[in-house]
Amino acid sequence: MKIKRIGITGNIGSGKSLVCKIFNHLGINTFHSDEETKKLYFLPDVKKEIVGRFGDEVYFSDGSLNKKLLSYHLFQNKEALQFIENLLYPKLNQVFEEWCEKQTSNYVLFESAILFEKNFDEQFDKIIFVSAPENIRVKRAMLRDKCDEENVRSRMRLQWDEELKIAKSDYIINNDGIEMLIPQVLKINAEVRTKS
């Protein structure tokens, strides 16, 4: 039987990672799409395509990725961004499928901040959205990333508004620092396990 796939998302500073850790304690593993995507840049065939498009300078002599230069290319040119996404996302899906085959739990989580923005949501059985008030999210992101408010807000502008995402999600977890997280996670876990 195919394992249930649950997408989990939330805007910057919402606390997705913390929520995922609670699910992990319940025996539900999380596929962190951001971390997995970063690994793809070092696959020989992917590296070859990227160098062919952007030149050798995109990788340093030690083999690491020149993130600054690549970001420059991607922000300057929509076609370049499309190229990278078309190259990486099918591979990411393949890695996720292979990962799912090794899992033994009732369901798994696929964590991504850009689940809706990149239309990943269509491939999941259910979507969990982690919500928090904007002022709290800004403070959390500033503390976590050791950056100023404008840096956080510029990244926030690249994401859809919470309201849009809430409307498209099956479950909402409120992480405002007041409502307790664990009871919310336990409730969702029980519902996802029982629904076929």
C-alpha positions in Angstrom: 0.0 0.0 0.0 1.3 3.5 -0.9 2.2 5.5 2.1 0.2 8.6 2.8 2.0 11.8 1.9 1.2 14.9 4.0 2.6 18.3 3.0 3.6 20.7 5.8 4.2 24.3 5.2 4.2 27.7 6.8 5.6 31.1 6.1 9.0 32.3 7.3 9.3 32.2 11.2 6.1 30.2 11.6 7.8 27.4 13.5 7.5 24.5 11.0 10.7 22.9 12.2 9.5 22.7 15.8 6.1 21.2 14.7 8.0 18.7 12.5 10.1 17.7 15.6 6.9 16.9 17.5 5.6 14.7 14.7 9.0 13.0 14.6 8.6 12.1 18.3 5.4 10.4 17.3 7.3 8.3 14.9 6.4 10.3 11.8 9.4 11.1 9.7 9.9 14.4 7.8 11.4 14.9 4.3 13.0 18.4 4.5 12.7 19.6 0.9 15.1 22.6 1.4 17.9 20.4 2.7 17.4 17.7 0.1 17.3 20.3 -2.8 20.7 21.7 -1.6 22.2 18.2 -2.0 21.0 18.0 -5.6 23.5 20.7 -6.7 26.3 18.2 -6.2 25.0 15.3 -8.3 27.4 15.0 -11.3 24.7 15.3 -13.9 23.1 18.3 -12.3 26.4 20.0 -11.8 27.3 19.4 -15.4 24.0 21.1 -16.5 24.5 24.1 -14.2 28.1 24.6 -15.3 27.0 24.4 -18.9 24.5 27.1 -18.3 26.3 29.5 -15.9 30.0 28.7 -16.3 32.6 27.1 -14.1 32.6 30.0 -11.6 29.3 28.8 -10.2 31.3 26.2 -8.2 34.4 27.1 -6.2 37.7 25.2 -6.8 36.9 23.0 -3.7 33.7 21.9 -5.4 31.3 23.9 -3.1 28.6 26.0 -4.6 29.1 29.7 -5.2 25.7 30.6 -3.8 26.1 34.4 -4.2 26.9 34.1 -7.9 24.1 31.6 -8.6 21.6 33.8 -6.7 22.7 36.8 -8.8 22.0 34.9 -12.0 18.6 33.6 -10.7 17.4 37.0 -9.5 18.4 38.7 -12.7 16.8 36.3 -15.0 13.4 34.5 -14.8 14.5 32.0 -17.5 17.5 31.1 -15.4 15.3 30.4 -12.4 13.0 28.3 -14.5 16.0 26.4 -15.8 17.1 25.5 -12.2 13.6 24.6 -11.1 13.0 22.4 -14.2 16.4 20.7 -13.4 16.0 20.2 -9.7 12.3 19.6 -8.9 11.8 16.4 -10.9 15.0 15.1 -9.2 13.6 16.2 -5.8 10.4 14.2 -6.5 12.4 11.2 -7.4 14.5 11.4 -4.2 11.2 11.8 -2.2 9.6 8.8 -3.8 12.7 6.6 -3.0 12.7 8.0 0.6 9.0 7.2 0.9 9.6 3.6 -0.1 11.9 3.1 2.9 9.4 4.5 5.5 7.4 2.2 7.7 5.0 4.6 9.4 1.3 5.2 8.5 2.2 8.5 6.8 5.1 10.9 6.1 5.6 14.6 6.1 7.1 16.6 3.2 8.2 20.0 4.6 8.5 23.0 2.3 8.1 26.7 2.8 7.1 27.1 -0.9 4.7 24.2 -1.1 1.9 26.4 -2.7 4.1 28.9 -4.5 5.6 26.0 -6.6 2.4 24.0 -6.9 3.8 21.1 -4.9 0.5 20.9 -2.9 -1.2 18.9 -5.7 0.8 15.8 -5.0 -0.2 15.4 -1.3 -3.1 13.6 0.4 -3.5 16.5 3.0 -1.8 19.8 3.8 -0.9 21.1 7.2 -0.3 24.8 7.5 1.6 26.2 10.5 0.3 29.7 11.2 1.6 32.5 13.5 1.0 36.3 13.6 3.3 38.4 11.4 5.0 40.3 14.2 5.9 37.1 15.9 7.2 35.5 12.7 9.4 38.6 12.0 11.0 38.4 15.5 11.6 34.7 15.3 13.2 34.9 11.9 15.4 37.9 13.0 16.6 35.9 16.0 17.1 32.7 14.1 19.0 34.2 11.1 20.7 37.0 13.0 19.5 39.6 10.5 17.5 42.8 10.5 13.8 43.3 9.9 14.1 44.5 6.3 16.0 41.3 5.4 13.1 39.2 6.8 10.4 41.3 5.2 12.1 41.1 1.8 11.9 37.3 2.0 8.4 37.4 3.3 7.3 39.3 0.2 8.3 36.3 -1.9 5.8 34.2 -0.1 2.0 34.1 -0.5 -0.1 35.6 2.3 -1.1 33.3 5.1 -4.8 33.8 4.3 -4.4 32.3 0.9 -2.5 29.3 2.2 -4.9 28.7 5.1 -7.8 28.6 2.6 -6.0 25.8 0.6 -4.9 23.8 3.7 -6.7 20.8 5.4 -5.2 21.4 8.9 -4.1 24.6 10.6 -1.7 24.6 13.5 -1.6 27.9 15.5 1.9 28.6 16.7 1.3 32.0 18.4 3.2 31.1 21.5 0.0 31.0 23.5 -2.0 28.0 22.2 -0.2 24.7 23.0 1.3 22.9 20.0 1.4 19.3 21.3 -2.4 18.9 21.6 -2.9 20.3 18.1 -0.3 17.9 16.6 -1.8 15.0 18.5 -5.3 15.7 17.1 -4.0 15.9 13.5 -1.9 12.8 14.0 -5.0 10.9 15.2 -7.1 12.1 12.3 -4.5 11.4 9.6 -3.9 7.9 11.0 -7.6 6.9 11.0 -8.6 8.4 7.7 -7.8 6.2 4.7 
